[in-house]
């Protein structure tokens, strides 16, 4: 494996082992556990993001966070920044109360221009 890149043959061979290869990036580790038939472990590792305003059909993966957060994506350079806010938590609470809806996952994405690209 070279810097988180693994050939499919190497990946398939690794699934015969008891543990994923050391240093395997979270998205590949999720696929590894899924290939082993451990759905719960596979899907507890990462979240899939559809940052469609960056790439028309782009899917991105990140390690599952402890707290829901927002993604701010620069439409020029495609840099993605994360932002946590108590206000976001309060909005989710209000939605649960006002709409009688139990939230399990929340996504909030912002598209715009980062400080570097605005210069």
RANOR-V310806 format. One record per backbone hydrogen bond with DSSP energy under -0.5 kcal/mol. NH is the residue of the N-H (numbers start at 1). CO is the residue of the C=O. E is the energy in kcal/mol with one decimal. If there is no record, write none. Layout:
<<NH & CO & E> <NH & CO & E>>
This chain:
<<2 & 5 & -2.1> <3 & 1 & -0.6> <5 & 2 & -2.2> <11 & 7 & -2.4> <12 & 8 & -2.8> <13 & 9 & -2.1> <14 & 10 & -1.8> <15 & 11 & -1.1> <15 & 12 & -0.5> <16 & 13 & -1.1> <17 & 14 & -1.7> <24 & 21 & -1.5> <29 & 25 & -2.6> <30 & 26 & -2.4> <31 & 27 & -1.9> <32 & 28 & -2.6> <33 & 29 & -2.6> <34 & 30 & -2.2> <35 & 31 & -2.5> <36 & 32 & -1.4> <37 & 34 & -1.5> <38 & 33 & -2.5> <39 & 37 & -1.2> <42 & 38 & -2.5> <43 & 39 & -2.7> <44 & 40 & -0.8> <45 & 42 & -0.8> <46 & 42 & -0.6> <47 & 62 & -2.5> <49 & 60 & -3.7> <51 & 49 & -0.8> <52 & 50 & -1.9> <54 & 51 & -2.1> <55 & 51 & -1.4> <58 & 55 & -1.3> <60 & 49 & -2.7> <62 & 47 & -2.0> <64 & 45 & -2.8> <70 & 83 & -3.2> <71 & 108 & -2.3> <72 & 81 & -3.1> <73 & 71 & -0.6> <73 & 110 & -3.2> <74 & 79 & -2.5> <75 & 112 & -3.5> <78 & 74 & -1.5> <81 & 72 & -2.9> <81 & 79 & -0.5> <83 & 70 & -2.0> <89 & 85 & -1.4> <90 & 86 & -2.3> <91 & 87 & -2.6> <92 & 88 & -2.2> <93 & 89 & -2.0> <94 & 90 & -2.4> <95 & 91 & -2.4> <96 & 92 & -2.3> <97 & 93 & -2.3> <98 & 94 & -3.3> <99 & 95 & -2.3> <100 & 96 & -0.9> <101 & 96 & -0.7> <103 & 101 & -0.7> <108 & 69 & -0.5> <110 & 71 & -3.2> <112 & 73 & -2.2> <118 & 114 & -1.5> <119 & 115 & -0.6> <119 & 116 & -0.7>>
